[in-house]
């Protein structure tokens, strides 16, 4: 029987709606065999998730999704089998948290200037951990009736040239890859089809990522179409990158994304877990 891998998902430690334990139990119900928790810029949920995975008898990969600024665009780099205690990683995440806190206050200030007070406190009420994201502001704005759904919030309030937009100042691509790779982890470009960039620019990103030691490419994502999966497979092959997969699950409020519900890899793909460097030690049930 084929193993089911889901190597990209989120808990309440960042902007997901399930606790790390609830997330793992949900994955077990979905018959996921190997799960990576990859919260945004924080590792706080990994201990709880790892313990729950051991109890549930599924393999667990400690992970993270690092926010990166590359050529004035925000891209995300997933780290698989990270060393949570790696000092440069934690020092870097502390700086990203500091920026997130500043950005949250600035988003709230700009929204207040546009006639929407109380956004900082309102967004914080939706946060389950220390990470305050745009998703939490979006929940607040929907809850207060300023938009009908999350998509409308982002279009009207939280993207470039809108009232609550604040540009990101994240890690560099080199920093993110080094934080993951130096202690033995595997760096992966997350959901590449989601970035608003030309094919030429995407190839440039991949080339720089590969030169820095990046090894993986998220060919299959919960947000990728079938055609996008095929295209990303060709890019992974062209650049000699390992193929990864992940639902990018954030919780049941997004019914179009589900843990473990992923398209298969195209035949040309070399899965990340077939690499000689894949160090996963499956949890024992």
TATAKA-V762909 format. One record per pair of residues at least 24 apart in sequence whose C-alpha atoms are under 8 Angstrom apart, sorted by sequence separation. I is the first residue (numbers start at 0). J is the second residue. D is the distance in Angstrom with one decimal. If there is no record, write none. Layout:
[[I	J	D] [I	J	D]]
This chain:
[[14	38	7.6] [33	57	5.9] [34	58	6.2] [35	59	5.8] [36	60	6.9] [37	61	7.3] [38	62	7.4] [39	63	6.2] [40	64	5.9] [133	157	7.4] [216	240	6.2] [218	242	5.7] [219	243	6.7] [220	244	5.7] [221	245	6.5] [222	246	7.5] [13	38	5.5] [14	39	7.5] [19	44	5.7] [23	48	6.3] [32	57	5.2] [33	58	4.4] [34	59	5.1] [35	60	4.5] [36	61	6.1] [37	62	4.5] [38	63	5.2] [39	64	4.8] [40	65	5.1] [191	216	7.9] [215	240	5.2] [216	241	6.1] [217	242	5.9] [218	243	5.9] [219	244	4.6] [220	245	5.1] [221	246	4.2] [222	247	7.7] [5	31	6.9] [10	36	7.6] [12	38	6.6] [13	39	5.6] [18	44	8.0] [19	45	7.4] [22	48	7.8] [31	57	7.4] [32	58	6.0] [33	59	5.7] [34	60	6.1] [35	61	5.8] [36	62	5.4] [37	63	3.8] [38	64	5.7] [39	65	6.0] [40	66	6.7] [186	212	8.0] [187	213	6.5] [191	217	6.9] [214	240	5.3] [215	241	4.6] [216	242	5.1] [217	243	4.5] [218	244	6.2] [219	245	6.5] [220	246	5.3] [221	247	6.0] [242	268	5.9] [3	30	7.1] [4	31	6.1] [6	33	7.6] [7	34	7.8] [8	35	6.9] [9	36	6.1] [13	40	7.8] [20	47	6.1] [24	51	7.4] [33	60	7.3] [35	62	5.8] [36	63	6.8] [37	64	5.2] [39	66	7.2] [186	213	5.1] [187	214	6.2] [188	215	6.3] [189	216	6.8] [190	217	5.7] [191	218	7.8] [214	241	6.0] [215	242	5.7] [216	243	5.7] [217	244	5.3] [220	247	6.9] [221	248	7.7] [241	268	7.2] [242	269	5.7] [243	270	6.0] [3	31	5.0] [4	32	6.0] [5	33	6.4] [6	34	5.6] [7	35	5.9] [8	36	5.4] [9	37	5.8] [10	38	6.5] [13	41	7.0] [19	47	6.1] [20	48	5.3] [23	51	6.4] [24	52	7.8] [27	55	6.8] [103	131	6.7] [185	213	7.2] [186	214	5.8] [187	215	4.0] [188	216	4.9] [189	217	5.3] [190	218	7.4] [215	243	6.4] [217	245	7.3] [241	269	5.4] [242	270	4.7] [243	271	5.6] [2	31	7.6] [3	32	5.1] [4	33	4.8] [5	34	5.1] [6	35	4.4] [7	36	6.3] [8	37	5.5] [9	38	4.9] [12	41	7.2] [19	48	4.9] [23	52	6.1] [103	132	7.4] [185	214	6.4] [186	215	5.9] [187	216	5.1] [188	217	5.9] [190	219	7.7] [193	222	7.7] [209	238	7.7] [240	269	7.9] [241	270	5.6] [242	271	5.4] [2	32	5.9] [3	33	6.5] [4	34	6.1] [5	35	6.4] [6	36	7.0] [7	37	5.5] [8	38	6.9] [9	39	7.6] [12	42	7.8] [27	57	7.1] [185	215	7.0] [187	217	6.5] [190	220	5.9] [193	223	8.0] [241	271	5.0] [2	33	7.7] [6	37	7.6] [12	43	6.2] [20	51	5.5] [24	55	7.1] [99	130	7.3] [100	131	7.0] [192	223	6.6] [209	240	7.9] [236	267	7.0] [12	44	5.6] [23	55	7.9] [99	131	6.5] [176	208	7.8] [180	212	7.3] [190	222	7.3] [202	234	8.0] [206	238	7.4] [232	264	7.8] [236	268	6.8] [11	44	8.0] [99	132	7.4] [180	213	7.7] [190	223	7.3] [205	238	7.6] [232	265	6.6] [235	268	7.4] [241	274	7.7] [10	44	7.3] [96	130	7.0] [177	211	7.9] [222	256	7.7] [233	267	7.9] [173	208	7.8] [176	211	6.9] [177	212	8.0] [192	227	6.7] [221	256	5.9] [232	267	7.1] [172	208	7.2] [176	212	6.9] [221	257	7.7] [228	264	7.9] [229	265	6.7] [232	268	6.3] [176	213	6.2] [225	262	7.8] [228	265	7.8] [173	211	6.3] [192	231	7.8] [221	260	7.6] [37	77	6.8] [191	231	7.8] [221	261	6.4] [37	78	7.5] [42	83	6.8] [220	261	7.1] [219	261	7.0] [219	262	6.6] [35	79	7.2] [219	263	7.6] [219	264	6.9] [218	264	7.6] [113	162	6.5] [41	92	6.6] [40	92	5.8] [110	162	6.0] [109	162	6.1] [110	163	5.3] [6	60	7.8] [109	163	5.5] [40	95	7.0] [40	96	7.5] [107	163	7.3] [187	243	7.4] [215	271	6.8] [106	163	5.0] [106	164	6.6] [106	165	6.4] [105	165	7.3] [102	165	6.7] [7	77	7.6] [98	168	7.4] [98	169	8.0] [6	79	7.8] [95	169	6.5] [95	170	7.4] [91	170	7.7] [41	130	7.5] [40	130	8.0] [88	178	4.9] [39	130	7.9] [87	178	6.1] [88	179	7.3] [85	178	7.6] [73	167	6.9] [73	169	7.7] [82	179	7.6] [85	182	6.9] [81	179	5.8] [68	167	7.1] [76	175	7.0] [81	180	7.9] [68	168	6.3] [76	176	7.7] [79	179	7.7] [82	182	6.2] [67	168	7.9] [68	169	5.1] [78	179	5.6] [81	182	7.3] [82	183	7.4] [67	169	4.9] [68	170	6.0] [69	171	6.6] [81	183	7.0] [82	184	7.0] [66	169	5.7] [67	170	4.7] [68	171	5.7] [69	172	6.5] [80	183	7.6] [81	184	4.7] [66	170	6.3] [67	171	5.5] [68	172	7.0] [80	184	5.0] [81	185	7.5] [65	170	7.7] [67	172	5.9] [79	184	5.6] [80	185	6.7] [78	184	6.4] [79	185	5.1] [78	185	5.7] [79	186	6.5] [67	175	7.1] [78	186	4.7] [79	187	7.7] [77	186	5.9] [78	187	6.2] [65	175	6.5] [76	186	6.5] [77	187	5.0] [16	127	7.9] [76	187	5.6] [77	188	6.2] [14	126	7.0] [76	188	4.8] [77	189	5.9] [13	126	7.5] [14	127	7.8] [75	188	6.4] [76	189	5.5] [13	127	7.2] [75	189	5.5] [11	126	7.0] [12	127	6.0] [13	128	6.2] [74	189	7.8] [75	190	8.0] [11	127	4.8] [12	128	4.6] [13	129	7.4] [14	130	7.5] [11	128	6.1] [12	129	7.1] [13	130	5.2] [14	131	7.7] [12	130	6.9] [13	131	7.3] [14	132	6.6] [13	132	7.6] [14	134	6.5] [74	194	7.1] [14	135	7.1] [80	278	7.4] [80	279	7.3] [60	279	6.7] [59	279	7.7] [58	279	7.7] [58	280	7.2] [59	281	6.6] [58	281	4.3] [59	282	6.6] [57	281	6.9] [58	282	4.8] [57	282	5.7] [58	283	7.9] [56	282	5.8] [57	283	7.3] [31	258	7.4] [56	283	5.4] [57	284	7.2] [31	259	5.7] [56	284	3.7] [29	258	6.6] [30	259	7.4] [53	282	4.9] [54	283	7.9] [55	284	6.3] [29	259	6.5] [52	282	6.8] [53	283	6.0] [54	284	6.2] [53	284	6.2] [17	249	7.6] [26	258	5.9] [15	248	7.7] [16	249	6.2] [17	250	6.0] [25	258	7.7] [26	259	7.2] [15	249	4.3] [16	250	5.1] [14	249	6.9] [15	250	5.8] [16	251	7.6] [16	252	8.0] [6	243	7.2] [7	244	7.2] [8	245	6.9] [6	244	5.9] [7	245	4.3] [8	246	6.4] [9	247	6.9] [5	244	6.2] [6	245	4.6] [7	246	5.9] [8	247	4.5] [9	248	6.1] [10	249	6.6] [4	244	7.2] [5	245	4.6] [6	246	7.5] [7	247	5.0] [8	248	4.7] [9	249	5.2] [10	250	7.8] [4	245	7.5] [5	246	6.3] [7	248	7.2] [8	249	6.3] [9	250	7.9] [33	281	7.8] [8	258	7.9] [5	258	6.8] [5	259	5.4] [4	259	6.6] [3	259	6.4]]
